[in-house]
Structures are given as structure tokens and as C-alpha cells.
Amino acid sequence: MAGSTHTVTNQPPPLIGYDVYNADNSLVAAVERHTDPTALDDVRGELTALGKASGSAQVQAWGTQANENPPTLRTHDRYGHRVDEVDFHPAWHRLLGKGVSAGLTAAWTRPAGHVRRAAAFLIWTQVDAGNLCPLSMTHAAVPALRTDPTLAEQWEPLLTSMVYDRELRPAHQKAGALFGMGMTEKQGGSDVRAGTTQAAPLAETGTYTLTGHKWFCSAPMSDGFLVLAQAPEGLSCFLVPRVLDDGTRNPFGIQRLKDKLGNRSNASAEVEFDGTWARRVGDEGRGVRTIIEMVAATRLDCVLGSAGLMRQAVAQAIHHCAYREAFGGKLVDKPLMRNVLADLALESEAATTLALRLAAAYDDGGEQERALLRIAVPAAKYWVTKRCPPVAVEAAECLGGNGYVEESGLPRLVRESPLNSIWEGAGNVQALDVLRALQREPLALNAYLQEVGRARGADHRLDGAIKDLLTELADLDGVEGRARRLAERLALVLQGALLVRYAPAEVADAFCASRLGGDGGAAFGTLPSSLDLASVVERARPLS
């Protein structure tokens, strides 16, 4: 029973019932910029429908339910038979089904496929990041499978299908399929070449049995997995189906599920192979080269996922401050809070703009764009994912004590925020990959410099940052020890160049002043007061 002392005032309404896509000005602008006009109406309609669904009370509730009821491992059935299955809450299946039907695994076969998928990925992350893991792995498996035309012909139509078929059946009986991945082992971690899983050839060419383990296996209830194992000629890539063509289960022992900081709705497992049937993908001894295109695609998804988490955190913070009153006015109008919100909005817009530019490079597919991806993807993965945790924490602080309470949704964003920096190669791995591209692939650096060079002369701080970067690139002695610094600068200069070309003047001005010109502090909310911060905040506001 509510008493007179419990009348609720000065609380913002929940941020639901809105169009997540069209409320994001920077995302809409990026989609329209990078989509062929002939496909734009179709893309707009598709993303608007997903945006409205994502902002609905029902779908937001699915995300909450899936995280409050994480998956459970069922090793045996009631009769004692080993089944190795993972049970999920119904909300998980609703989310995954919606993600598949929204085209999140269908980029390779559709017009403007990667840009529209990237935007959808960013939108759908704001509902629940966990279900994006199997969607990402399935999407990313396609280029690896294309190294074997026979496997591609069999599996690609299933992986790019927009039908979610959750039942474990042979692939030829399914309307759609999902893929997972297993690379790391206990003794190796990021050093996948140190893996000990053995692949023994069978009589049929290209087939093997695997014996060993994987310390991290993504999405263990998938229909198939790309894994690395040691074949006679060295480390090789293999396709492991969950169910064999005759309907029997492939030996695939799930030892336990990981108890993770965040990403609670998604299952990550330790698995054992014991006489597990596998089909080789690519040549023996070329496993890393075969699977590297999958890794590159999932790394871009890490950038997109972090951009989506940042966008939702910033949207929640600005929404709260637009309604909440303190000290005689709206929080959003207080100069210091406005500075914090504008700083957060800059980080979000820079991440979104960069991520969609990289997705557009996939759609283009030309040599120049492929070269740009080689250096820009690891640099972006390094930097954007590193910026996600401080953005989520600062956004939670904008809500005060409310932001520390589960019901606000911010704690889930905070727990999720470090993940993309760790998965698919942590920070050092990305920084070293940037170095490899610089040292071994001159076309990559040339493509990068041409991209940032398109913005030269538009902002003196950007011009200065490009000059300083060139000076640093000219001296690569002892560069490994400063690889993180170099990856950071490459990402920041590219973000600045894109914002100068495409963002409103007030956004580009604030970014260049604070991120490239040195006129900003280490914490958010330290932008120069002379900037047009009100316009920056208003651009990022999710509802007018």
C-alpha cells in the first residue's frame, strides 16, 4: 500500500517504446552514407523495424529475462545417457530467432549486406549482447568455409539463412544452422599454435578424428564448429559437426560452462574431443591462414558490439539527465553535467562512425579497401573496445545511485563492457597485429594514409596529429614496446578524419580539440567550455 510519503516525483520515464535506430543520428547518417541508393529504401525499412522492436518493452524484457536466467549444462538424460546439451531460457531462443530473421548472419548474400548487418548488430546489442556471439560466429564462418567450395556449397546456404532452426539434426535436414568456434586451449591461450589437440587422418580424403580439448568453445549448442588441431603437416582448421549425417551425435563432451563476469545469457564452454569426426577446411598446416578471415570478421563485430554498448549507455545517461531535476534545473542543462554527457557522446559517435566505415569496406571488397581493413580492424578493435568500460561506468554515474542498481540496466552494461576487448585477441594481440600489418604489408599503410589524407586541411589539430603519426611511423626501432601507443594513435587519427569529413562541425571540433589537440583531461567531462556542447548532447539524445 502506497502512503503519502511514497509519492514518486522527479524520476524519468523508462527508455522504452522508441525506435533505437532512428533515434541514433550518427548511425542513421552512416548507413545512408555507405548504402547504395538502390538498396537504401529496403535497408531503411528493415533497420527501422528492428529499431522499433529493439526499443519495445517486450523485447527489452526478453534481454533481461535471458540474463537473469543463464544457460545450464545437462550432461546426462534421466536414464544416464550422455547428452551434453545446454538448456536456455525461452527468452534466449526468442532473441536468437529474431537476430537470425533480422539478417545478422546473412551479410554475405545481400545488397549492402555488411553495412545493413553492422547497423543491425549495433542495434541488437542494445537489447542483449549475449545472443550476438553465435550470430557473430555464424556470420564469420562463411569466408573460412569458402576456401573449400564443397563445404561452402553445403553449409553457406544454412549459415546465411534467415530461419532459426534450434533442433540438433543433420545439416541436410535443417532450414538454417549456427556455428561456433574453438581455438584456445589451457596451455596456449592466445598462442593458438601451442595447441595440443591431435587430428588423425581417416581413409576418406580430408576427414579426421580429433582428440583433445578446447578451453573456450563459443556457442556450444551450435550445429557446427571451426576448430584448430595438429595434423601430420601442422596446425590445421577443421569443421566439426555437432550431429553426423546419419543422425548420430558426434563425440563432443561439454565439461562445464564458464561462470563469466558478464555475457550471462550466452554459454561459453570447455569441451573435449574423443574420436570426434572432423572435415579439414583448407590445406594441412595452414590452419591459422584459413581461419584468419573468420577472426577478422569477429574482430569487427567486437568493435560493433562495443559501439552498441556505448550507444545504449550514453542514451540512458542523456535520457535520465533530460528529465531529472537537481539544484534548480534539469541535469542536462547544468554546465558540468552537459560537459560529461557531451564527452560520452563524442566517444559513442566516433566508435559508430568508424565501425560503419569498416563495414562499408567489406561491402566494397576492392584491393584498396581490403588493405585498409588489414590495419584498421585491429587498431579499431584495440581502441574502441578499450573505451567501452570507462564509458559504461561514467554513464552509470550519471544516474547516481540509481545507476548502481540492477533495475536501471546499467550494471549489465558495465559487466559486459570489458568483454569485447578480451575476446578474439586481447589488447596486446591487436597491437602486435597492427605492427605485423605495418611491417609486412605496405599496401595496408598506404591505404590507411590515403583514407586519413582525405581530411587533411580541414582541421589544424587533425593535420598535426597526422604529422606526429608519420613521425612515429618513421622510427620503428624497438616498436613492440610502444605498439599499444601506435595502435591508439592510428585509431584516433582515423576517427578524427572520419568525423571531420562526415560529422556536424560541433562534433568534429570537440573531438579534435580533446582527442587530437590535447585540450581535454584524462576523465570524461573535461572538454573545453568554449565548445558547443549543448548541440553535441542534443544530437545524441534518444528521444526529443
N, C-alpha and C positions, 0 to 999 in steps of 0.2 A: 504494500500500500504506500503510495507516494504522499509524503507530508509537505507542508508549505515550505519547509527548509530544503526540499529537493527539487524545486523548480529549476529546470535546466535553461540556462541562458548563455550567450556568448560562446556557443560551440558551433563549429562549422558543420554543414550537412555532409554526409558521406559522399565521396567522389565516385558515384556510380550513375548509371543511366546516361552515359556520354559516349561519344564516338572517339575512341582512343586514336584513331588515325587522323581524322580531320582536325582534331584539337592540337595536333603536333605540327606547327607551322614549318619547322625545319625539315621534318620527314616528308611532308607533302611537297615542299619545294624540291627536295632531292629526287623524289620519284618522278615528278613532272620534268625535271631537268634531264634525267637519264633514261627516259622511256620514249621509244619511237612513237611519234604521233599516231600512227596507225593502230597501235595497241593501247593507247592511253585511256580511252573510254572504258575498255574492258578492265584494265588494271585499276582505275579509279573505283569502279563499281565493286570489284572484288575486295579491295582493301577497305572500302567504306563498310561493306557488310561485315568483314572481320572486325573492324574497329568498333562497330556498334555492339557486336556480340561480346567483344572483349571487355567493354565498359559496362555490360549489363550486370545486374545484381545476381542473376542466376549463374553466369559463367564465373564471376568473381568468387561466388560461393563454392564452385567446383574446385577452384585453386586452393581455397582454404581447407576444404574437406580432404583433398588429396594429400596435403601436407600434415594435417592433424591425424591422418590415418595412414602411416607409411607402409610400404610393402612388407610382407612377411615371407620367410622361406619355409616351404613344405618339402622336406627331403623324402618322406615316405607316405604312401597311402595307408588306409586303415588296415590293410592286410599285410603290411610290411614290405611291399614292393617299393623299390627306389624310384622316385618320380622326378626329383629335382625341379620343382616348379616354384614360381614366385606368385603369390596372391596379392592383388591390388584392390584398393577401394574402387567402387563403381565410378567415382568421380574421375579417377585416373583414366579409365577407358573412355569416358566422355571427352576428356581433354585431348587424349591422343587421337581419337577418331575425328574430332574437329580439326586438329592440326593437319592430319593427312588430307582430309577433304578440302582444306584451305590451300592445298598445293605446296606444303612445306617440304615435300620430298620430290616435287615434280619440276624443279627448275630446269633440268637439262633438256626437256622436251617441249617447252612452251615459249612463245614470243615474249621477249623481255623477261625471261624466266628468272634470272638471278636477281634483278632489281626488284621485281614484284615479290619474290620469295624473301629477299633480305628485309624488305619493309614489313612483310607479314611476320617474319621471325622476330623482329624488333617489337612489333605489336603484341604478339602472342606471349613473349617473355614476360610481359607486364601482368599476365594472368597467373602463370606458373612456369618457372624456369625449368623444373624437373623434367617435364614431358618433352622439352626441346632436345634432350640428349638422344633418345632413339631417333627422333626426326632428323637431327643433325648427322648422326652416323649413317643413316639410310641414304640421305642425300649425298653424303661424301663418298660412299662406297662406289658410286657409279663410275667415276673416272678410273679408279683402280681396276674395276672389272672390265673396262673397255680394252685393257691390254690383252684380253683373251676374248676374241669375237664369239666363241661358242658360249662361254659363260655369260657374256653380255646379252646375247640373244635370249638366253634362258631367264636371266634374273632382272635385267633392266626394266622390262615392262612391269614387273611386280614391284620393284623399288620405286618407280615413278608413278605408280598407280595412285589414284585419289580415293581408294577404297581401303578402309581399315578392316583387316581380317585378323582377329585376335586368336583364332584357334590354331593349335600346333598340328599342322598337317604337311604332307609332302608339298614341295613348292608347286608342282604341276596341278595341284588341286586347289590352289589359292587364287583369290582375286587381287591380293596385294600382300606385300611382305615388308618386314622391317629388318634392319641389320644392326649388329653391334660390332665391337672391336676389342681385341685382346692383344696388347703389345708388351706391357711391362711385367716383370717378374720380381720376386722378392730380392734377389741378389743383384739385379741390374738397375731397376728404376728407369731413369731417363736413358741409360746406356743400353738400348734395346739389343745391341749386338752381343751383349753378355748373356742373353737368354739361353736357357738350357733345355727347353722343350725340344724333343727329338722328332724328326719326321722320317719314317721308314718307307721307302718306295714299295708299292704293290705291283702286281703283274700288269695291271692296266696302266698304260702311259698317263702320267700326270696325276695319279692317285697315290695316297699315302695313308699311313696310320700315325697319329700323333700320340706322344706320351710325355706328360709334363704338367705344368701348372701356369696359371696367369694370376698375378697378384691383384690386378684390376681388370675386370671384364665389364665393359659398359653394356647396359640393357640386356641382362642375361635371358630374358624371355623372348628374344628376337628369333626370327626364322633362320638367320644365318649370321656368320661372324667372319671377319677378316682377321687372321692371326699370323704372327711370325713364329717360325720354328726353324731349327737347324736341320737342313737336308744334307745329303752327302757332299754337295758342291757349295754349302754355306747357307747363311741365313736367307730364308725364302718366305714368300707370302702364300697363305693358304685360305681357301674358303671352307669353313666348317658349317654344314647344315645342321640345324637342330633335329630335324626329322629326315630320315633317309627315304629314297624313292619308294621303297616297299612298305613304308608306313611305320617302320620300327624307329625307336629313339636312338640317335647317335649317342655313344657314351659321352656325357657332359655333366660331370659331377659338380654341383654348386656346394662348396664347403661352408660358406657363410656370406651374409650380406654385410657391407661396410656400414658402420654406425657413424654417419657423417655430420659435420658441423651444420651444414645447410643442405639444399637439394634433397630434402627429406622425402619428397613424393617419388623420387626415382630410385631404382635399385642399381647398386654397383656391387659386384660380387667377386669373390675368389673362386676360381674354377679349376678343376682337374681334368686332364685328358688321359684316358687309359685305353689305348687301342681305338682312338677316335678317328673315324674316316674323314679324309680331307682331300680337296682337289687343289692342286697348285695353281696359283694365279701369277702369270709372268714366268720368267726364267728362274731356274735354281741359282741361288747365290745372289739374286737381285731383289731380295725382299724389301729392303728399305726404298730402293728406287721405285718399286711397284706401288708401295703403299703411300709414298710421299704426297701424291696428289690428293689422296683422302685426307692426309694430315693437314695439308694446306687449306682444304675446304673447311675442315672442322675448326682450324685456327681463325678463319674469317668469321665463323659462327660464334667463336668466343668474343670477338670484337662486337658483333651484332648483339649478342646476349648482354654484354656489359653496357652497351649503349641503351638497350631496352631497360635494364635495371636502373640506370642513371635517370632515364627519362621519367620512369614511374616515381622514383624518389623525389625528383625535382617537382613533378606535377603535384604530388601530395603536399610537399612543403609550401609551394606557392598557393595552392588551394586553401590550405589551413590559414596561412597568413592573410589571405584576401578577405577572410570572414572574421578572424579572431581580432578582438579589440584589446588594447592594453595601453595604459598611460595616455588615455585621452584620444585614441585614434586607432585605425586599422594597423595591424602589424606591418602589412605590405607597404604602407606609406611612411614607416619610420626609416630615416636615412640609413641607419646601421643595418637593420634587417634587410632593407632593399639591396644594400651592398652584398650581403651574404647570398641572397636569392639570385641576384644577377650573376655573381661569380659561379654559382652552381649551374645556372642556365647556360653560361658560356661553355662549361665543361661538357654538358649534355649535347649542345648543338654541335660542338666541334667533333664529338665522337660519332654522332649520327651522320654528319656530312662526310666524314672520312670513310665510314663503313659503307655507305651507299655508293661512294665513288669507286671503292674496290669491287663491289658487286657489279657495277657497270663495266668494269674491266673484264670480268668473266663473260658478260654478255657479248662484248666486242670480240674477244678471242684472238685479236691480232698479235703479231710478234711483239710490238711495242707495249701493248697492254699486258701481255704475259710477263714481259721483262719487268714492268713496273710492279706487278704482283709479287715477284720473287723477292724484292727488297721491302716493299711497302707492307705486305701482310705480316711478316714477323715484327717489323717495327711498330705497326699499329697494335698487334696482339700484345706486345710488350707494354706499350704505354697506356692504351685505353683501358685494358684490364687492371692496370695498376691504379688508375684514377678512380675506379669504381668504388672501392671500400671507403675512402675519405668522403666521397660524395654522399654515399648512403648514410654514413654516420652523421655528417653535418646536416643532412635533410632531416634525420630523426631528431636532432637537437632543435631544429626549427619548431617542432611540435612540443618542445619542452618535455615534461614528464610523460605526456600522452604518447610521445614517440618511442618511449621505452616499454610501452605496454603492448602485448601481442595483438590486441584487437585493432590497433592502428595499422597493422600490416608492415610497419617499418622494420621491426625486428627480423621479420622473414627476409626482407631485402638486405639487411645488414649481414645476416648469416650467409646469404647467397653470394654476396658481393666479392669475396676473395676467390671464388671457385674458378672463374674463367682465366685467372692469372696462373693457376696451378695446373689445370687440365691442358692436355695437348702440348706439353712442353712449358715448364715454368719460366720465370723471367730470364735466368741465365741462358737457358736453351735458346730462347728467342733472340737474345742479344748476340749470341755466338752465331746463330743462323744469319743474322744481318751481316756479320763480318764475313761469313763464307760467301754471301752474295757479292759483297764489295770486292773480295779478293779474287774470286773465280769467274764472275760473270759481269764483265764490263758493260754489257748491254743493260743490265739492271740499273746501275748507277746512272747511265746516260738517260734512261727512261725517266728515272726519278728527277734528275736535274731539269729535263725538259718540262716535266709536269709543274714543278715549283717555279720554273723560269717564266711560265705564262703569266705569273702575277707580279713579276718584277716591275718596279717603278710605280706601283700603286700605293705603297706604304713604306716609309723610310725604315721603320723598325723591322719589317719583314726583309727588306733589302739587306739590312745589317746582319740579320740572323742567317741569311743565305751566305753572305760573305764569310761570317765566322765559321759556318759549317764547312765551307770549301777549304778554309784554312786547316780545320781539324782533319778533314779527309786527306789532305796532302801529306800528313805525317801519321803513318800507320805503324811506326815502331812502338812496340810494347802495347799495341792497341787492345789486346784481350782484357787487360785490367781496366780499361775505360770503355768497354763495349756497351755497358748499360747507358752511360752518358751519351754515347754516339747514337744508340737506338732512340733514346728520348728526344734528342735534338732532331733527328730525321723525322720522327712522328710530329713533333710540334711545328716544325717548319712546313711540313705538308699540310697540316691542319690550318695553319695561318694562311698559306697560299690559297687553299680552297675557300676559306671564309672571306678573304679579300675579294675573290672573284665572284662569290655567289651569295654571301650573307648580307643582310642590311648593314649599312655603314656603321651604325652604333654597335653592332655585334662584332664586326671585324675590328673596329677601333679599340674596343675594350679588350679583345683577345690579344691583339698585337701589343698593346700597351703593357698588359700584365704578364703574358706568357713569353713574349719575344723581346720586349723593350725593358724588362726589369723593373717596371713600375707597379709592383704588387708584392705582397708578402707571402710567407710560407703557408698561412692558413687561409681558408675561404673568408671573404668579407673584407679584403684588403685592397680592393680596386681603387684607382684614383677617383676622388669625389667629383672631378671635373667632367666625368663621362656621363652620357645619357643612360643612366642605369634604369630609370623607370621604363623606358622603351624596351630594354632588354628583358626585364621581368614580364612586362605585358605580352611580349611575343611568346614567352614560354608558358603563359598561364593556360591551363587546360580548359577552363570554361570562362566565358565573358560574363 
